[in-house]
Amino acid sequence: MLTKITIADYMSKHLVTLTEETSVFEAIKKLLDNKVTSAPVLDKQKHLVGMFSEKDGMKVVLECAYNQSMVGKVGEYMSTDVVAVEASASVVDLAEKFEGSSVRSYPVFEDNQLVGLVSRTDVLRALVSAK
């Protein structure tokens, strides 16, 4: 039964997005205000160019501590080696992907368009609802 549930069924469609030019302070504030662990970074054509996550925010904390200032742009800290998933994929396949990775959320694509973000919590919600 769980194998029939797709990522599209549980992904977050309300995306908090950033640009490479967003200040890291503003990006961290957006993550906190929206209670998300990461946000897609989009270029001017709305193409995914990276992800900015809490983990990337830790780099900012360390740099701030060592340099006594919080300056910089998301483009300097974001992860560019982004793995995306397809909206039609099974949450079981996604659970396997999460189990083998430290990533907490993945951007979701459908027809080569960014349509959502899916997290570990979303997979757990799918499990509970399938009961």
Protein Blocks (a to p, Z undefined) as FASTA:
>chain_A
ZZmpcfklmpcfbdcdddfklcfklmmmmmmmnopabdcdddfkopafbdcdfklmmmmm
mmmmmnopaeddfklmmcfbdcdddfkbcfklmmmmmmmpcbfbdcddeehiafbdcdfk
lmmmmmmmmZZ
